[in-house]
Amino acid sequence: MESVLQIIFTLIIIAEFIIGNLSNGFIVLINCIEWVSKRELSSVDQILIILAISRIGLIWEIFISWFVVLHHPARLMDGTVLTIGIFSWTVTNHFSLWLATILSIFYLLKIASFSSPAFLYLKWRVNKVILMILLGTLVFLFLNLLKINSHIKEWLYRYERNTSWNFSMSDFATFSVSVKFTMTMFSLIPFTVALISFLLLIFSLWKHLQKMQLNYKGQRDPRTKAHINALKIVISFLLLYASFFLSMPMSWLSELYQNKLVEMLCQTIGVFYPSCHSFLLILGNPKLRQASLLVAAKVWAKR
């Protein structure tokens, strides 16, 4: 039964890997083409490019780790392989989470409407706010890498010094639990900030939608439909982000209690979020949506 589920999850991860590379690669390609042609790029497009690149890296890291753990677990005992693998996961996961959080803050400040002086102050300086947050996240990344590095050094010291200690997944699980707990704790801050931003944006959109339905023709009005679609995209984004974040403590607990089924499910969710959310970004961005429709029309015409 376990081998059958392993095959199913492997097929799902392969599908998510292909979809994630195509969707994120499409975002990078379209924005880079515009950058070259117009010699300028908006703040949101710059965020989207870096976010898509970080997600491609994260998807590749999870994909490679999946097959290494399944087919070559002994390679994890190599200090260089272990350090490169965990550091690449830490860096790509950091930027994937924080850039998604920054994107939620950007949309909040650009779209939401609040009369608070503090909100208006941040709204007028949105580019500076985004830059300061991005630079501030590097401090968290540095601290995260320091903590992760201490776990790696401790693990390698124990493994190399104790010659009678044979390799076993249960021993490695102890180290893995420490790393995943650290990653979860450092991911809590961007998730909390993103959650607050999403909820404020949803509240603002919903409040504005209520006013529009009173003043116009309800859901038949084009602007009302646009707000409803925006609400759907934001809520979908929030659900995907929340599922990805929750998969991290679930993965930590599954490693702690050695539940392989839950661990495989968490890894599958880990690839699902950066792959599928990029489609939402394409659908929610007029330029990317139009480009995707043109590509789809050309592909269909060739058939």
KOLGU-565589 format. One record per residue (C-alpha): x, y, z; residue in three letters; residue number from 1. Coordinates in nm, 2 decimals, decimal comma. Last residue first. Example, Ala and Ser with C-alpha at 12.3 -4.5 7.8 and 13.67 -1.06 7.14 Angstrom:
// KOLGU-565589
<pt east="1,37" north="-0,11" up="0,71" residu="SER" num="2"/>
<pt east="1,23" north="-0,45" up="0,78" residu="ALA" num="1"/>
// end
This chain:
// KOLGU-565589
<pt east="-0,30" north="2,21" up="-3,43" residu="ARG" num="303"/>
<pt east="-0,10" north="2,52" up="-3,52" residu="LYS" num="302"/>
<pt east="-0,40" north="2,74" up="-3,44" residu="ALA" num="301"/>
<pt east="-0,44" north="2,59" up="-3,09" residu="TRP" num="300"/>
<pt east="-0,07" north="2,68" up="-3,01" residu="VAL" num="299"/>
<pt east="-0,12" north="3,03" up="-3,14" residu="LYS" num="298"/>
<pt east="-0,44" north="3,08" up="-2,95" residu="ALA" num="297"/>
<pt east="-0,28" north="2,95" up="-2,62" residu="ALA" num="296"/>
<pt east="0,01" north="3,19" up="-2,67" residu="VAL" num="295"/>
<pt east="-0,22" north="3,48" up="-2,73" residu="LEU" num="294"/>
<pt east="-0,43" north="3,38" up="-2,42" residu="LEU" num="293"/>
<pt east="-0,12" north="3,36" up="-2,21" residu="SER" num="292"/>
<pt east="-0,01" north="3,71" up="-2,32" residu="ALA" num="291"/>
<pt east="-0,35" north="3,85" up="-2,24" residu="GLN" num="290"/>
<pt east="-0,34" north="3,70" up="-1,89" residu="ARG" num="289"/>
<pt east="0,01" north="3,81" up="-1,83" residu="LEU" num="288"/>
<pt east="-0,07" north="4,17" up="-1,92" residu="LYS" num="287"/>
<pt east="-0,41" north="4,17" up="-1,73" residu="PRO" num="286"/>
<pt east="-0,25" north="4,02" up="-1,41" residu="ASN" num="285"/>
<pt east="-0,50" north="3,82" up="-1,21" residu="GLY" num="284"/>
<pt east="-0,50" north="3,52" up="-1,44" residu="LEU" num="283"/>
<pt east="-0,12" north="3,51" up="-1,45" residu="ILE" num="282"/>
<pt east="-0,09" north="3,55" up="-1,07" residu="LEU" num="281"/>
<pt east="-0,35" north="3,27" up="-1,02" residu="LEU" num="280"/>
<pt east="-0,15" north="3,05" up="-1,25" residu="PHE" num="279"/>
<pt east="0,16" north="3,13" up="-1,04" residu="SER" num="278"/>
<pt east="-0,04" north="3,00" up="-0,73" residu="HIS" num="277"/>
<pt east="-0,05" north="2,66" up="-0,89" residu="CYS" num="276"/>
<pt east="0,32" north="2,58" up="-0,90" residu="SER" num="275"/>
<pt east="0,45" north="2,76" up="-0,59" residu="PRO" num="274"/>
<pt east="0,16" north="2,61" up="-0,39" residu="TYR" num="273"/>
<pt east="0,15" north="2,25" up="-0,53" residu="PHE" num="272"/>
<pt east="0,52" north="2,18" up="-0,47" residu="VAL" num="271"/>
<pt east="0,50" north="2,21" up="-0,09" residu="GLY" num="270"/>
<pt east="0,16" north="2,04" up="-0,10" residu="ILE" num="269"/>
<pt east="0,33" north="1,73" up="-0,25" residu="THR" num="268"/>
<pt east="0,60" north="1,75" up="0,02" residu="GLN" num="267"/>
<pt east="0,34" north="1,77" up="0,29" residu="CYS" num="266"/>
<pt east="0,15" north="1,46" up="0,14" residu="LEU" num="265"/>
<pt east="0,48" north="1,26" up="0,14" residu="MET" num="264"/>
<pt east="0,54" north="1,35" up="0,51" residu="GLU" num="263"/>
<pt east="0,18" north="1,26" up="0,60" residu="VAL" num="262"/>
<pt east="0,23" north="0,91" up="0,44" residu="LEU" num="261"/>
<pt east="0,57" north="0,87" up="0,60" residu="LYS" num="260"/>
<pt east="0,45" north="0,92" up="0,96" residu="ASN" num="259"/>
<pt east="0,77" north="0,91" up="1,17" residu="GLN" num="258"/>
<pt east="0,63" north="1,08" up="1,48" residu="TYR" num="257"/>
<pt east="0,88" north="1,36" up="1,47" residu="LEU" num="256"/>
<pt east="0,90" north="1,35" up="1,09" residu="GLU" num="255"/>
<pt east="0,52" north="1,38" up="1,07" residu="SER" num="254"/>
<pt east="0,53" north="1,66" up="1,32" residu="LEU" num="253"/>
<pt east="0,79" north="1,86" up="1,11" residu="TRP" num="252"/>
<pt east="0,60" north="1,79" up="0,79" residu="SER" num="251"/>
<pt east="0,28" north="1,91" up="0,95" residu="MET" num="250"/>
<pt east="0,46" north="2,22" up="1,08" residu="PRO" num="249"/>
<pt east="0,56" north="2,29" up="0,72" residu="MET" num="248"/>
<pt east="0,24" north="2,19" up="0,55" residu="SER" num="247"/>
<pt east="0,06" north="2,46" up="0,74" residu="LEU" num="246"/>
<pt east="0,26" north="2,72" up="0,55" residu="PHE" num="245"/>
<pt east="0,18" north="2,58" up="0,21" residu="PHE" num="244"/>
<pt east="-0,19" north="2,54" up="0,30" residu="SER" num="243"/>
<pt east="-0,20" north="2,90" up="0,42" residu="ALA" num="242"/>
<pt east="-0,04" north="3,03" up="0,10" residu="TYR" num="241"/>
<pt east="-0,29" north="2,84" up="-0,11" residu="LEU" num="240"/>
<pt east="-0,59" north="2,96" up="0,09" residu="LEU" num="239"/>
<pt east="-0,47" north="3,32" up="0,09" residu="LEU" num="238"/>
<pt east="-0,41" north="3,31" up="-0,29" residu="PHE" num="237"/>
<pt east="-0,76" north="3,17" up="-0,34" residu="SER" num="236"/>
<pt east="-0,91" north="3,44" up="-0,12" residu="ILE" num="235"/>
<pt east="-0,72" north="3,71" up="-0,32" residu="VAL" num="234"/>
<pt east="-0,82" north="3,56" up="-0,66" residu="ILE" num="233"/>
<pt east="-1,19" north="3,53" up="-0,56" residu="LYS" num="232"/>
<pt east="-1,19" north="3,89" up="-0,42" residu="LEU" num="231"/>
<pt east="-1,04" north="4,02" up="-0,74" residu="ALA" num="230"/>
<pt east="-1,31" north="3,84" up="-0,94" residu="ASN" num="229"/>
<pt east="-1,58" north="3,99" up="-0,72" residu="ILE" num="228"/>
<pt east="-1,42" north="4,33" up="-0,76" residu="HIS" num="227"/>
<pt east="-1,41" north="4,30" up="-1,14" residu="ALA" num="226"/>
<pt east="-1,77" north="4,18" up="-1,14" residu="LYS" num="225"/>
<pt east="-1,87" north="4,49" up="-0,95" residu="THR" num="224"/>
<pt east="-1,69" north="4,71" up="-1,20" residu="ARG" num="223"/>
<pt east="-1,87" north="4,54" up="-1,49" residu="PRO" num="222"/>
<pt east="-2,22" north="4,60" up="-1,33" residu="ASP" num="221"/>
<pt east="-2,43" north="4,29" up="-1,36" residu="ARG" num="220"/>
<pt east="-2,34" north="4,19" up="-1,00" residu="GLN" num="219"/>
<pt east="-2,55" north="4,48" up="-0,85" residu="GLY" num="218"/>
<pt east="-2,68" north="4,74" up="-1,09" residu="LYS" num="217"/>
<pt east="-2,51" north="5,04" up="-0,94" residu="TYR" num="216"/>
<pt east="-2,51" north="5,24" up="-0,61" residu="ASN" num="215"/>
<pt east="-2,60" north="4,97" up="-0,36" residu="LEU" num="214"/>
<pt east="-2,39" north="4,70" up="-0,53" residu="GLN" num="213"/>
<pt east="-2,10" north="4,94" up="-0,55" residu="MET" num="212"/>
<pt east="-2,11" north="5,02" up="-0,17" residu="LYS" num="211"/>
<pt east="-2,11" north="4,64" up="-0,09" residu="GLN" num="210"/>
<pt east="-1,82" north="4,59" up="-0,32" residu="LEU" num="209"/>
<pt east="-1,62" north="4,86" up="-0,15" residu="HIS" num="208"/>
<pt east="-1,67" north="4,68" up="0,19" residu="LYS" num="207"/>
<pt east="-1,58" north="4,34" up="0,03" residu="TRP" num="206"/>
<pt east="-1,27" north="4,49" up="-0,13" residu="LEU" num="205"/>
<pt east="-1,16" north="4,65" up="0,20" residu="SER" num="204"/>
<pt east="-1,23" north="4,34" up="0,41" residu="PHE" num="203"/>
<pt east="-1,04" north="4,12" up="0,16" residu="ILE" num="202"/>
<pt east="-0,75" north="4,36" up="0,16" residu="LEU" num="201"/>
<pt east="-0,74" north="4,37" up="0,54" residu="LEU" num="200"/>
<pt east="-0,76" north="3,99" up="0,55" residu="LEU" num="199"/>
<pt east="-0,48" north="3,95" up="0,30" residu="PHE" num="198"/>
<pt east="-0,25" north="4,20" up="0,47" residu="SER" num="197"/>
<pt east="-0,30" north="4,03" up="0,81" residu="ILE" num="196"/>
<pt east="-0,24" north="3,69" up="0,66" residu="LEU" num="195"/>
<pt east="0,07" north="3,81" up="0,47" residu="ALA" num="194"/>
<pt east="0,22" north="3,95" up="0,79" residu="VAL" num="193"/>
<pt east="0,15" north="3,63" up="0,99" residu="THR" num="192"/>
<pt east="0,29" north="3,42" up="0,71" residu="PHE" num="191"/>
<pt east="0,60" north="3,63" up="0,68" residu="PRO" num="190"/>
<pt east="0,67" north="3,60" up="1,06" residu="ILE" num="189"/>
<pt east="0,58" north="3,22" up="1,09" residu="LEU" num="188"/>
<pt east="0,83" north="3,12" up="0,83" residu="SER" num="187"/>
<pt east="1,13" north="3,16" up="1,06" residu="PHE" num="186"/>
<pt east="0,96" north="2,93" up="1,32" residu="MET" num="185"/>
<pt east="0,87" north="2,67" up="1,05" residu="THR" num="184"/>
<pt east="1,23" north="2,66" up="0,91" residu="MET" num="183"/>
<pt east="1,37" north="2,61" up="1,26" residu="THR" num="182"/>
<pt east="1,13" north="2,32" up="1,33" residu="PHE" num="181"/>
<pt east="1,22" north="2,18" up="0,99" residu="LYS" num="180"/>
<pt east="1,59" north="2,18" up="1,07" residu="VAL" num="179"/>
<pt east="1,54" north="2,02" up="1,42" residu="SER" num="178"/>
<pt east="1,31" north="1,75" up="1,29" residu="VAL" num="177"/>
<pt east="1,55" north="1,67" up="1,01" residu="SER" num="176"/>
<pt east="1,83" north="1,61" up="1,27" residu="PHE" num="175"/>
<pt east="1,61" north="1,37" up="1,46" residu="THR" num="174"/>
<pt east="1,49" north="1,21" up="1,14" residu="ALA" num="173"/>
<pt east="1,86" north="1,12" up="1,05" residu="PHE" num="172"/>
<pt east="1,87" north="0,89" up="1,34" residu="ASP" num="171"/>
<pt east="1,53" north="0,73" up="1,24" residu="SER" num="170"/>
<pt east="1,65" north="0,70" up="0,88" residu="MET" num="169"/>
<pt east="1,93" north="0,48" up="0,98" residu="SER" num="168"/>
<pt east="2,31" north="0,49" up="0,92" residu="PHE" num="167"/>
<pt east="2,52" north="0,29" up="1,15" residu="ASN" num="166"/>
<pt east="2,67" north="0,46" up="1,46" residu="TRP" num="165"/>
<pt east="2,98" north="0,26" up="1,55" residu="SER" num="164"/>
<pt east="3,20" north="0,53" up="1,40" residu="THR" num="163"/>
<pt east="3,06" north="0,79" up="1,63" residu="ASN" num="162"/>
<pt east="3,28" north="1,09" up="1,55" residu="ARG" num="161"/>
<pt east="3,17" north="1,14" up="1,18" residu="GLU" num="160"/>
<pt east="2,79" north="1,12" up="1,25" residu="TYR" num="159"/>
<pt east="2,80" north="1,32" up="1,57" residu="ARG" num="158"/>
<pt east="3,01" north="1,60" up="1,41" residu="TYR" num="157"/>
<pt east="2,80" north="1,59" up="1,09" residu="LEU" num="156"/>
<pt east="2,48" north="1,64" up="1,29" residu="TRP" num="155"/>
<pt east="2,62" north="1,92" up="1,50" residu="GLU" num="154"/>
<pt east="2,76" north="2,10" up="1,20" residu="LYS" num="153"/>
<pt east="2,43" north="2,07" up="1,01" residu="ILE" num="152"/>
<pt east="2,23" north="2,20" up="1,31" residu="HIS" num="151"/>
<pt east="2,47" north="2,49" up="1,35" residu="SER" num="150"/>
<pt east="2,43" north="2,57" up="0,98" residu="ASN" num="149"/>
<pt east="2,05" north="2,58" up="1,01" residu="ILE" num="148"/>
<pt east="2,08" north="2,84" up="1,29" residu="LYS" num="147"/>
<pt east="2,32" north="3,06" up="1,09" residu="LEU" num="146"/>
<pt east="2,11" north="3,02" up="0,78" residu="LEU" num="145"/>
<pt east="1,80" north="3,14" up="0,96" residu="ASN" num="144"/>
<pt east="1,99" north="3,43" up="1,11" residu="LEU" num="143"/>
<pt east="2,11" north="3,54" up="0,77" residu="PHE" num="142"/>
<pt east="1,77" north="3,49" up="0,61" residu="LEU" num="141"/>
<pt east="1,60" north="3,70" up="0,89" residu="PHE" num="140"/>
<pt east="1,85" north="3,98" up="0,83" residu="VAL" num="139"/>
<pt east="1,79" north="3,96" up="0,46" residu="LEU" num="138"/>
<pt east="1,42" north="4,01" up="0,53" residu="THR" num="137"/>
<pt east="1,49" north="4,37" up="0,63" residu="GLY" num="136"/>
<pt east="1,62" north="4,45" up="0,28" residu="LEU" num="135"/>
<pt east="1,29" north="4,33" up="0,13" residu="LEU" num="134"/>
<pt east="1,09" north="4,52" up="0,39" residu="ILE" num="133"/>
<pt east="1,28" north="4,84" up="0,33" residu="MET" num="132"/>
<pt east="1,23" north="4,81" up="-0,05" residu="LEU" num="131"/>
<pt east="0,86" north="4,74" up="-0,02" residu="ILE" num="130"/>
<pt east="0,81" north="5,04" up="0,21" residu="VAL" num="129"/>
<pt east="1,01" north="5,26" up="-0,02" residu="LYS" num="128"/>
<pt east="0,80" north="5,16" up="-0,32" residu="ASN" num="127"/>
<pt east="0,47" north="5,21" up="-0,12" residu="VAL" num="126"/>
<pt east="0,55" north="5,56" up="0,00" residu="ARG" num="125"/>
<pt east="0,21" north="5,72" up="-0,06" residu="TRP" num="124"/>
<pt east="0,04" north="5,41" up="0,07" residu="LYS" num="123"/>
<pt east="0,26" north="5,39" up="0,38" residu="LEU" num="122"/>
<pt east="0,15" north="5,74" up="0,49" residu="TYR" num="121"/>
<pt east="-0,21" north="5,67" up="0,39" residu="LEU" num="120"/>
<pt east="-0,21" north="5,36" up="0,61" residu="PHE" num="119"/>
<pt east="-0,06" north="5,56" up="0,91" residu="ALA" num="118"/>
<pt east="-0,32" north="5,84" up="0,86" residu="PRO" num="117"/>
<pt east="-0,61" north="5,58" up="0,87" residu="SER" num="116"/>
<pt east="-0,87" north="5,65" up="0,60" residu="SER" num="115"/>
<pt east="-0,86" north="5,31" up="0,45" residu="PHE" num="114"/>
<pt east="-0,89" north="5,21" up="0,08" residu="SER" num="113"/>
<pt east="-0,73" north="4,89" up="-0,04" residu="ALA" num="112"/>
<pt east="-0,59" north="4,86" up="-0,39" residu="ILE" num="111"/>
<pt east="-0,23" north="4,99" up="-0,39" residu="LYS" num="110"/>
<pt east="-0,14" north="4,95" up="-0,02" residu="LEU" num="109"/>
<pt east="-0,30" north="4,60" up="0,00" residu="LEU" num="108"/>
<pt east="-0,16" north="4,49" up="-0,34" residu="TYR" num="107"/>
<pt east="0,19" north="4,59" up="-0,23" residu="PHE" num="106"/>
<pt east="0,15" north="4,42" up="0,11" residu="ILE" num="105"/>
<pt east="0,03" north="4,10" up="-0,06" residu="SER" num="104"/>
<pt east="0,33" north="4,11" up="-0,30" residu="LEU" num="103"/>
<pt east="0,56" north="4,16" up="-0,01" residu="ILE" num="102"/>
<pt east="0,42" north="3,84" up="0,15" residu="THR" num="101"/>
<pt east="0,47" north="3,65" up="-0,18" residu="ALA" num="100"/>
<pt east="0,82" north="3,79" up="-0,18" residu="LEU" num="99"/>
<pt east="0,87" north="3,67" up="0,18" residu="TRP" num="98"/>
<pt east="0,75" north="3,32" up="0,12" residu="LEU" num="97"/>
<pt east="0,93" north="3,24" up="-0,21" residu="SER" num="96"/>
<pt east="1,24" north="3,44" up="-0,09" residu="PHE" num="95"/>
<pt east="1,27" north="3,23" up="0,23" residu="HIS" num="94"/>
<pt east="1,18" north="2,90" up="0,05" residu="ASN" num="93"/>
<pt east="1,45" north="2,96" up="-0,21" residu="THR" num="92"/>
<pt east="1,72" north="3,04" up="0,06" residu="VAL" num="91"/>
<pt east="1,63" north="2,76" up="0,30" residu="THR" num="90"/>
<pt east="1,60" north="2,49" up="0,03" residu="TRP" num="89"/>
<pt east="1,93" north="2,60" up="-0,13" residu="SER" num="88"/>
<pt east="2,09" north="2,59" up="0,22" residu="PHE" num="87"/>
<pt east="1,94" north="2,24" up="0,29" residu="ILE" num="86"/>
<pt east="2,06" north="2,09" up="-0,03" residu="GLY" num="85"/>
<pt east="2,40" north="2,25" up="-0,04" residu="ILE" num="84"/>
<pt east="2,47" north="2,15" up="0,32" residu="THR" num="83"/>
<pt east="2,36" north="1,79" up="0,27" residu="LEU" num="82"/>
<pt east="2,55" north="1,74" up="-0,05" residu="VAL" num="81"/>
<pt east="2,87" north="1,89" up="0,10" residu="THR" num="80"/>
<pt east="2,84" north="1,68" up="0,42" residu="GLY" num="79"/>
<pt east="2,77" north="1,35" up="0,24" residu="ASP" num="78"/>
<pt east="2,53" north="1,16" up="0,47" residu="MET" num="77"/>
<pt east="2,24" north="1,27" up="0,25" residu="LEU" num="76"/>
<pt east="2,39" north="1,06" up="-0,03" residu="ARG" num="75"/>
<pt east="2,29" north="0,75" up="0,17" residu="ALA" num="74"/>
<pt east="1,92" north="0,83" up="0,09" residu="PRO" num="73"/>
<pt east="1,98" north="0,75" up="-0,28" residu="HIS" num="72"/>
<pt east="1,64" north="0,63" up="-0,43" residu="HIS" num="71"/>
<pt east="1,36" north="0,78" up="-0,23" residu="LEU" num="70"/>
<pt east="1,54" north="1,05" up="-0,04" residu="VAL" num="69"/>
<pt east="1,73" north="1,16" up="-0,35" residu="VAL" num="68"/>
<pt east="1,41" north="1,14" up="-0,56" residu="PHE" num="67"/>
<pt east="1,22" north="1,38" up="-0,33" residu="TRP" num="66"/>
<pt east="1,52" north="1,60" up="-0,27" residu="SER" num="65"/>
<pt east="1,55" north="1,67" up="-0,65" residu="ILE" num="64"/>
<pt east="1,18" north="1,77" up="-0,68" residu="PHE" num="63"/>
<pt east="1,19" north="1,98" up="-0,36" residu="ILE" num="62"/>
<pt east="1,50" north="2,17" up="-0,49" residu="GLU" num="61"/>
<pt east="1,37" north="2,21" up="-0,84" residu="TRP" num="60"/>
<pt east="1,04" north="2,35" up="-0,71" residu="ILE" num="59"/>
<pt east="1,22" north="2,59" up="-0,47" residu="LEU" num="58"/>
<pt east="1,45" north="2,72" up="-0,75" residu="GLY" num="57"/>
<pt east="1,15" north="2,77" up="-0,98" residu="ILE" num="56"/>
<pt east="0,98" north="2,95" up="-0,69" residu="ARG" num="55"/>
<pt east="1,27" north="3,18" up="-0,64" residu="SER" num="54"/>
<pt east="1,27" north="3,27" up="-1,01" residu="ILE" num="53"/>
<pt east="0,89" north="3,34" up="-1,00" residu="ALA" num="52"/>
<pt east="0,92" north="3,56" up="-0,70" residu="LEU" num="51"/>
<pt east="1,21" north="3,76" up="-0,85" residu="ILE" num="50"/>
<pt east="1,02" north="3,82" up="-1,17" residu="ILE" num="49"/>
<pt east="0,69" north="3,89" up="-0,99" residu="LEU" num="48"/>
<pt east="0,86" north="4,15" up="-0,76" residu="ILE" num="47"/>
<pt east="1,00" north="4,33" up="-1,07" residu="GLN" num="46"/>
<pt east="0,66" north="4,32" up="-1,23" residu="ASP" num="45"/>
<pt east="0,50" north="4,47" up="-0,92" residu="VAL" num="44"/>
<pt east="0,76" north="4,76" up="-0,92" residu="SER" num="43"/>
<pt east="0,70" north="4,84" up="-1,28" residu="SER" num="42"/>
<pt east="0,96" north="4,76" up="-1,55" residu="LEU" num="41"/>
<pt east="1,16" north="4,99" up="-1,78" residu="GLU" num="40"/>
<pt east="1,37" north="4,96" up="-2,09" residu="ARG" num="39"/>
<pt east="1,04" north="4,92" up="-2,30" residu="LYS" num="38"/>
<pt east="1,15" north="4,63" up="-2,52" residu="SER" num="37"/>
<pt east="1,40" north="4,46" up="-2,29" residu="VAL" num="36"/>
<pt east="1,18" north="4,49" up="-1,98" residu="TRP" num="35"/>
<pt east="0,87" north="4,38" up="-2,17" residu="GLU" num="34"/>
<pt east="1,06" north="4,07" up="-2,29" residu="ILE" num="33"/>
<pt east="1,18" north="4,01" up="-1,93" residu="CYS" num="32"/>
<pt east="0,82" north="4,04" up="-1,80" residu="ASN" num="31"/>
<pt east="0,69" north="3,78" up="-2,05" residu="ILE" num="30"/>
<pt east="0,98" north="3,54" up="-1,99" residu="LEU" num="29"/>
<pt east="0,97" north="3,56" up="-1,61" residu="VAL" num="28"/>
<pt east="0,60" north="3,50" up="-1,59" residu="ILE" num="27"/>
<pt east="0,62" north="3,22" up="-1,84" residu="PHE" num="26"/>
<pt east="0,90" north="3,05" up="-1,65" residu="GLY" num="25"/>
<pt east="0,68" north="3,06" up="-1,34" residu="ASN" num="24"/>
<pt east="0,39" north="2,89" up="-1,52" residu="SER" num="23"/>
<pt east="0,60" north="2,64" up="-1,72" residu="LEU" num="22"/>
<pt east="0,83" north="2,54" up="-1,43" residu="ASN" num="21"/>
<pt east="0,54" north="2,50" up="-1,19" residu="GLY" num="20"/>
<pt east="0,33" north="2,29" up="-1,44" residu="ILE" num="19"/>
<pt east="0,62" north="2,05" up="-1,50" residu="ILE" num="18"/>
<pt east="0,71" north="2,02" up="-1,13" residu="PHE" num="17"/>
<pt east="0,34" north="1,98" up="-1,04" residu="GLU" num="16"/>
<pt east="0,31" north="1,69" up="-1,28" residu="ALA" num="15"/>
<pt east="0,62" north="1,53" up="-1,15" residu="ILE" num="14"/>
<pt east="0,50" north="1,58" up="-0,79" residu="ILE" num="13"/>
<pt east="0,17" north="1,42" up="-0,87" residu="ILE" num="12"/>
<pt east="0,34" north="1,12" up="-1,03" residu="LEU" num="11"/>
<pt east="0,57" north="1,08" up="-0,73" residu="THR" num="10"/>
<pt east="0,26" north="1,10" up="-0,50" residu="PHE" num="9"/>
<pt east="0,09" north="0,82" up="-0,69" residu="ILE" num="8"/>
<pt east="0,41" north="0,61" up="-0,69" residu="ILE" num="7"/>
<pt east="0,46" north="0,66" up="-0,31" residu="GLN" num="6"/>
<pt east="0,09" north="0,57" up="-0,25" residu="LEU" num="5"/>
<pt east="0,14" north="0,24" up="-0,43" residu="VAL" num="4"/>
<pt east="0,46" north="0,17" up="-0,24" residu="SER" num="3"/>
<pt east="0,28" north="0,24" up="0,09" residu="GLU" num="2"/>
<pt east="0,00" north="0,00" up="0,00" residu="MET" num="1"/>
// end
